[in-house]
Structures are given as C-alpha cells and as structure tokens.
Amino acid sequence: MLIAATALRTSDVAFLLAAALERQGADVRLLPTDAELPFLVDVGRARLGYGDGVYRAGFQRHVLRAVREWRPDAVLLYGSNWALDPRTIAALGRRHGCQTALWEVNQRLWQGHQAASIALYDHVFALDSHLVPMLAAAGVRCVEHLCACADPDEHRPIELTAAEREWYAADVSFVGTQHPDRVKMLDPLSEWDLRVYGVGWDGVEESLKRCVRAEPIYGLKKTKVYSASRISINVHGPHMIRGENFRVFEVAACGGASFSTFKPDLVQCFEPDAEVVVFDDADDLREKLRHFLAHPAELDAIRHAGRRRVLAEHTYDHRAAVIVRHLWGAC
C-alpha cells in the first residue's frame, strides 16, 4: 500500500512510483492522503488540512480499515508522513504484520508526530543524504539514501506544435513555487526571454511578474515546458541540506539543459559542466547563461549527456528496485 498526496497542485510522483513498483512485480494499491476520503475526513481536511483533529482521527481509521481489507505486506509513505500517528504505524506492524517504510523528500522529520514515528519504521529512504546518519542513530532498522529520478515515458523530448512552441518556448524557464532565494536568482534575468511557472509569485517586482504564468504545470504540460526551454533553472528550496529535487532529473530526461545551484548530492548524480551546469550566485548564473546561449553546441552536449545519465541510472525503475529489495528482505 502506497500512501501519498495525489490531488491537484501536488506532484505526480505517487502515480509514477506506483507504476514502477508494479513493474518490479509488486501489487500496489495507492491510498491518497488528500483525495477519495470518507466524508467527515474530507471535511476535516478542507477545514484545517492535515492538522485538523477530525481529519487525523478519521484518517487513522481509514488506513487501518484499508489494511484490514487489502492485507498488504508493506505500507510505504511517500513525501512525508503527513497523516499517520505513531500508534497507527506501530499497529501496522504489531497487529497487521505490515512492514512500514517512508521515502522522505520534504525534510519534515523533526515535526511532532513525524519525529515520534522515526524509530517505528522498518525502512526509511532519504532524498537528502544528510539525513542518513541521523536516521540510523535514531534507531531505524534500514536506512538508505534514495535520490530523485524521472520517468522516461512521461519525461521525454517531444515535438511541439507551432502553437505550443510559441506558447512554451523560452530562453530560460523556471517551474516551482516562489521563495526569496529564487526571486533573487531570477529577478536579474530580464535580458533573456524568461518564463516562470508556479504559485506565490504575485508579490514580486513588476519586471519579474511580467514573466510569470500562474498556471498549474503538471504531467504533459511540464514536459512541454522542459522540452521547449533552452535552459531550465533549478534553485533549491531552503529545506534541502545536501539533497537534490526531482526537477533536475526531469529536465534532463526531457532532453533539456538544467542550470542548478550546488548541492553535494547533485554532483554525486551528475557531472558538473558536462551533464548539468552548476552556478554559485546570480552573477555567476548570468555569466553562464550568456556563455551557453551563445554556444548552442556546448549546450546540446550537456542536454544529451544529462539525458543519457538519467536513463542509465536515475529512473523510477531504478528507485523502485531499491525499495522492493528492502521490502523483500535484502536490507
């Protein structure tokens, strides 16, 4: 059983991960934390989100009922443990014989019920390698660094129509939510054709606001943006310490060129300046944009090399194989 957020404005990772686990031979049931919920549970979530008492109490019963009906061998939480209390996690193993696993990608392990649950998991996969020694010290039986990935069927180079190219094509693009570090990097890029997609960008300066398209970017639409952009920017969120997000992997799989701020896990997955371009600050980013946009052959070489690396090492099938190996006993 895979428990994850699936509603609009979340990523599509849960669906892609479920499909990859099935290709590894697992029989997967996806149980959303934010959709297809019993009526009162849905009302509680609509009122106060995951912290609502009605939602939390009802969601525990919802999960345990699903476990009794489906009798899974393992329960895997993807993203963060937004909704399961420690007593529920303990009951999954003690009363129902389920292994429990978490793929933590949002760095929420220090919060309340999430911190209290750490030692109860049989397996934790950490997107950020910084967490691995801390999780091991906290008593998790099996811990492994599991970095982000892409799906070659969804994240791929595609031919756009003339209308799509006119709408999506850009020298530089960014897909993601607003936070100050991203504004600082993107605001000085007005000399190029810049497109910014995502939410929370309303309060930025007018020069950047003109570049914003406040529309949902998921699935095929995201693939079109990455395919049509000469360069896609990645500025890490403040929650990442060593880790990398999914954006770089998806851009590369789409045949795009990713320019990213530095993280240690990034350069373990891609070779800098050969498969991804790493920049230090806004001045360094502008200098590298000028160089590579003026040298398209070098940019093409990075695009092709990045895609080859993802297909060889960083697909959902690669990640699902690690998860299945853990759950089937090879910790």
N, C-alpha and C positions, 0 to 999 in steps of 0.2 A: 504494500500500500504506500503510495507516494502522496504526501500531504504538502500542499504548496498553494500560494496565491495564484489565481488564474484570471481574475477579472480584468477588464479594460484598464489601461494605464499601469499594468504590471508587465513584466517581460513574458516572452513565450517560452522561456527555458523549461518550465514544468512539462509542457507538451513534448518538446524536443527530447528531453531527458527520458520521459516515459517511453517514447518510441525507441530510443536507443537501448533502454533496458530490455524491452521486448525483443529486440534483435539479438540480445545476448542470451535469450532463452527464458527470461522471466515473464511471468504472467502478472501484469501490472494493473492495478486499479488506482486512478487518480482521485483523491478526495480534496476538493478545494477548501481553503480557509475562508473564502470570500464570495462563494457562489454556490448555487444549488443547496442552500442551507434550509433546515427546518424553519418554519415561520418565525417563531419567537427568537431564535438565534439570529436570523437575518435582521429582525427589528432591532435587537441589541447592537449589532454591528453598525447598522445605519445610524444609530443614535450616537454612540461614542467610540466606534471602532473596536479594535482588538482588546482595549482595556475595559470595555463595558462588562459589568458583572453578569448580566443576563446572557450576553454572548458567551462569556467564558464558561459559565456553568453549563449552558446548553451545548457548547461545542465539545466539552469533555464527554457528555452522554452520547453525542452524535458520533464521535470517533469510536467509543467503546462499543456502541451498537453495530457500527460498520465492521469492526474487528470480529465481533461475535458471529455476524452473518457471513463474512467472507473468509475468515480464519487465515489471514496471511502469515507467512513465515517471518516477515520483516516489515517494519514500518520505517520509512525514510522521510525525514522532513527536509525540504529544500528551501534555501533562502535564509531563514532564521526560524527559531521556534516561537512564532508569534502567539500561539494559542494553547499549547498543551502545558498543563500544570505538572509539577514533579510527581504528584501522586498518580496521575494518569500514565505518565511514562513508566513509572515503577510497576503499575498494574499491567501494562502491556507485556512485560517480561514475566512477572510473578504469576499472574492469573491466566494469561493467554499464550505464554510460550513464544512471544514475538521477540526477535532481535530488534533493537532500536538504533537508528542511525540518523545523523544530521550532516547535511552539507551546508556549512555556514558560509554565507557570502556577504552578509551585511554588517558583520562585526558588532552584533548585539549581545554577545555572550555575558557581558557584565551587568545586565539589567535584571533585577528582580527574579522572577520565576525562571528566566533563562539561565542565570548564574546558578540557581539552586538545582537545575537539571543536569548540569555538566557531567557529574560523576555517574549519572544513571544511564548514560548512553553506552551501548556496546561499541559503537564506531562513530567517530567524528572525522569528517573530511573538511579541511580548512582551505578556503580560497586564498587566504593570506598566510604565507608560511610563517610569519611572525607568531601566529597562534599555536603552532605545533608543539613547541616545548612546554608552553603554559598548560595546554590541554592534557598533555601526558602527565605533568606534575599534579594536575587536578584529579587524576585518577581514572581517566578514560582508558578503557582496555586497549583499543586500537585507534590510533590517530595517523592520518596521512594528509600531506599537502596535496590538494586537488585543484589545479588552476582552471581557469575558464577555457572555453572552447567555442567551436562553431559547428554548424550543420551544413555539410556540402550540398544537400538538396535544397535547403532554404537560403543559405548564404552562398551565392554563386554569381559569377558575372552574367548579366542578362542584357539582351538587346532591347533598347528602349525605343518606343515610337517617337516620331518627331515632336509630338505634343508633350510626351513625358520628358524628353530631353530638354525641351525649352523650360519646363516647369522645375525640374530637379537639377539640371546641370549647374555646376558651380566650380570655381577655382578651389574654394575651401568650404568645408561644411563641418558642423558640429551637431550631434544628436544627443540631447540629455537635459537634465534639469539645471536651473541656474544656481550657482553659489558664487561667492566673491572671487575665489581663485580663478574660476572660469571666466567671469566678467573681465578680470584683469588681463587674462591672456587674449581674449577675443576682441576686446574693445579697440585695440590699436590696429586691427587688420582691415580697416576700411578701404585701403588702396586696392584690395582684391574683391572679386565677386564672392561675397561671403553669405552663406545660408546657415541659420541657426534654427534648429527644430527642438521643441520641448515646451515645458511649462515653467512658470515662475519668472519669465523674462520681462514682464510688464514694466517693472520699475527701473530698467536700465536706461542709460543715456540714449538720446534720440538717434545718434549715429549708429549704435548697435541695434536699437529697437527696430530700425528700418530693415534689418537683415533677418528678423525673427519671423518664423512661420509657426504660429501657435496651433499646431495640429498634431493629433496622435500619430506617432511613427512606429508601427509595429509590422511584423511579418513581411509581406512582399513590398510594402511601401518603403520599409527601411532598407531592404535590398536594393531598391531602385535608387535611393539616395546615395548609398555607398558606391553603387556602380557608376553613377553619373558624376560623382565628385572627383576632381583630380587629386585632392588631398582631403583626408578626414582627420580632424583634430581630436586628441584624447587628453583631457585634463582630469586627473584623478580626483575623486571625491575625498573629503577630509577624513573619512573613516578608514581609508587604506593606509597601512603602515609599510609593508613590503609588497603587498599584493597587487594583482592586476585584475581589471574587469573584463567583461565579455566583449566590449566594443572593439578592441584592437584585433581580436581573433575574428570577429565577424567581418570587419572591414577587409582584412587580409583575404579571407575566404571569398569575398565578393570581387577579388581582383583589384582592390583599392590600395592606396598608399596611406599608411597611418603614421601621423606625427604625434608623439606622445611625451608627456612629462615622464621623468625617470622613476622607476621602482625596481628594486632588486629582482623581484620575481619576473618582471618584464624581460630583463636581459638574460634570464635563465631559459625563457621560452623562445625568444627571437634574437637574432644577431643585430646589434645596433648598426645603423647606417648601411646594412645590407638587406635586412628584412623589415625593419622599422626604423624611422628616424626619431631620435630622442633629442629633446630640447630642454634647456635649463630655465629660461625665463622668456618674457615677452620679446625682448630684444633679440635673443637667440632664435626664437621662433620666426620672427620676421626675416632675419638674415637667411635662415634655411629655406623658408618659403620662396624668397627671391631667387635663391640659387636653383632649387629643384624645379620650380615652374619655368625657369629659363633653360633648363636642361632636361627635356622630356625623356630622353633615352635613359638617363640615370633614374628618373622616377619610374619608368616602366620596369627597369631591372629590379627595383625594390618591390614593386607590385607583384611581379611574377615570383620572386623568391619568397615573399611573405605567404603567398597562396600555397606554394609547394610545401612550406614548413607546416602550415595548418593541416593540410591534407595528410601529411606524413605522421604528425604527432599530436594534433590538438583538435580532434573531432569529438562529438558526443559519444561515438562508439568507443573511443579511447577512454573516456572518463567512465562510461557505463561499465566497461570491462573491469576497471579498478574496483568500482562499487560492488559488482557481482562477486568478484574474487574475495572481497572482505566478507560479504554476507554469506557466502557459501563455505566459509571456514578457513580461507588462506589469509589470515590477518598479517 
